[in-house]
Amino acid sequence: MILSKQISVIVEQMPEYNQRLVLELVKSMLHPDDVLTDEDIADIKQARAEFARGEYTRHEDIDWD
């Protein structure tokens, strides 16, 4: 089971008061740069679709000089 699912299962078993505390704790750990915007999510979906269609450049094909 993925870690986020395990956390979710545990939190769901807690009383609501403790769930609110966990929520505040988790929110305090987030840095603003860690939060995905709707635009970020759309870009990720587009990139995954392009990759699935074989539209990518291999690392060794890039001239890094």
Residue pairs with C-beta under 8 A, 6 or more apart in sequence:
1 9
11 19
11 22
14 22
36 44
50 56
